[in-house]
Amino acid sequence: MTDVLARLAALRADDLPVHTGRTLAYVFDSGLPEVDRVAREAVAAFAATNGLDPTAFPSLLQMENDLVAFAAGLLDAPDGVVGSVTSGGTESVLLAVQAARDGTPHVGRPSMVVPDTAHAAFHKAAHYFGVEARVVPVGDDFRADVAGTAAAIDESTVLVVASAPSYAHGVVDPVPELAALAAERGIRCHVDACIGGWVLPYAARLGRSVPSWTFAVDGVTSVSVDLHKYGYAPKGASLLLHRDAALRRAQLFAWADWPGYTMLNSTLQSTRSGGPVAGAWAVVQELGHDGYLELTRKALAATDAVVAAVEAAPALRLVAAPDSTLVAFTTDGTCDPFTVVDEMQARGWHVQPQLSHRGRPASVHLSVSAATLDHAEELRAALDSSVTAAVASGPVAVDPGVAALVAALDPETLTDADFDGLLAAAGMAGDPAAGGFALPERRAAINARLDLASPRLREAVLVAFLDRLARPGS
Ligand SMILES: Cc1ncc(COP(=O)(O)O)c(C=O)c1O
């Protein structure tokens, strides 16, 4: 037994840290060990319970309804709002799209209108549910283009999408205008607040200027907000709220035409662990509004410090003034963002590279947590010295022959053997003798090559990579 736990601890040793305030993507850190302890114990206590049947484990139903009620207050929801706990932001988004599609049955070939900054989960939903995604480029301010959205809506549209805020640039779309366009035409409007939905209401209470985006805006029909991001809950918990029960109806699924139990589900999962529900419930009870207000104050102060550090660095450019706690910056050409990411990693800070997209340069993303505030000065120093090192080494040079090859490749025509060659050329083949597919510590060269590829080629190469990574013994 102890041996197994020791082996688990050893496996964790190579992971990113989750509680140091220095991992600025993937994890959200309150910096409060007591909250983390309560969360861990709640998850463990409910790990074996099953939300498959809400009458079998009424505790889970109670906690789910409590979480929806708490969020309803936060999101200015009217009486009659309903919601579900899902496994994460992607599942909430998938269900918002599915409910819109199936709740609008008279539309034969449904479409939705999404800004090009909307989360990739909408494209997964389009792919899974056969809903065409009509992508509208955002304006120079990185916010959804209202006129472009209006032009993209037609009789096939079942959903208009807005982000509050967008992941890549951290700005809130013009929700009142987009929701009005949808409402005038009797179409649903989903606000994806997966990453900002637990921050923005508290930011407003702290006196920050926050654009309108909640259910207080007429025409907003559903909102997604993740508990496992700025709700600081353990992973596996998000909320999808619908303005009323009729809007949610198509999300609920029952199947009685087989010889087993009648299946009755509100989400994509059927058996679902009570662990994440209990973990989220415990954290929300433990923190309450006062706790979240303080955590938001810290996360915003840390964000301000990051913005100041970026603005003070001559080689860096802030992409957009953040509306919440997400920062994106790019470089002035004397260094590249990918090397800055590597240099930060070498100094113990994990920040996330974002590849160039639709003519916009590559950038670096930081999701800033409350726990980062205590390390804001170290972060500034790490950023300064990382940029100095990146400028000294200069932008990554990709061999012109490789660049030409990448530009000419058509992912549709590539064979498995071609992908093996491409992965090797990109530095993503690992060393099978040394245990397989671990990427090198420094990844700027890989990112610089991927950056030259089209989105379709990037996807194809990364799927080939995942295919080789996810094999026993790799
Ligand atoms: C705006 C937004 N929507 C959806 C998601 C998807 O969330 P998840 O990774 O929990 O599936 C994210 C994740 O960062 C997000 O930022």
The ligand as an SDF file (V2000), in Angstrom:
LIG
                    3D

 16 16  0  0  0  0  0  0  0  0999 V2000
  -13.2310   30.4510  -22.2810 C   0  0  0  0  0  0  0  0  0  0  0  0
  -13.0190   28.9660  -22.1110 C   0  0  0  0  0  0  0  0  0  0  0  0
  -13.9700   28.1060  -22.5110 N   0  0  0  0  0  0  0  0  0  0  0  0
  -13.8260   26.7740  -22.3850 C   0  0  0  0  0  0  0  0  0  0  0  0
  -12.6840   26.2380  -21.8510 C   0  0  0  0  0  0  0  0  0  0  0  0
  -12.5250   24.7430  -21.7720 C   0  0  0  0  0  0  0  0  0  0  0  0
  -12.4140   24.3430  -20.4280 O   0  0  0  0  0  0  0  0  0  0  0  0
  -11.8630   22.9170  -19.9800 P   0  0  0  0  0  0  0  0  0  0  0  0
  -10.3890   22.9240  -20.2600 O   0  0  0  0  0  0  0  0  0  0  0  0
  -12.2020   22.8970  -18.5180 O   0  0  0  0  0  0  0  0  0  0  0  0
  -12.5650   21.8580  -20.7340 O   0  0  0  0  0  0  0  0  0  0  0  0
  -11.6560   27.1050  -21.4290 C   0  0  0  0  0  0  0  0  0  0  0  0
  -10.3950   26.5700  -20.8980 C   0  0  0  0  0  0  0  0  0  0  0  0
   -9.4560   27.2790  -20.6450 O   0  0  0  0  0  0  0  0  0  0  0  0
  -11.8290   28.4980  -21.5590 C   0  0  0  0  0  0  0  0  0  0  0  0
  -10.8820   29.3630  -21.1920 O   0  0  0  0  0  0  0  0  0  0  0  0
  1  2  1  0
  2  3  1  0
  2 15  2  0
  3  4  2  0
  4  5  1  0
  5  6  1  0
  5 12  2  0
  6  7  1  0
  7  8  1  0
  8  9  2  0
  8 10  1  0
  8 11  1  0
 12 13  1  0
 12 15  1  0
 13 14  2  0
 15 16  1  0
M  END
$$$$
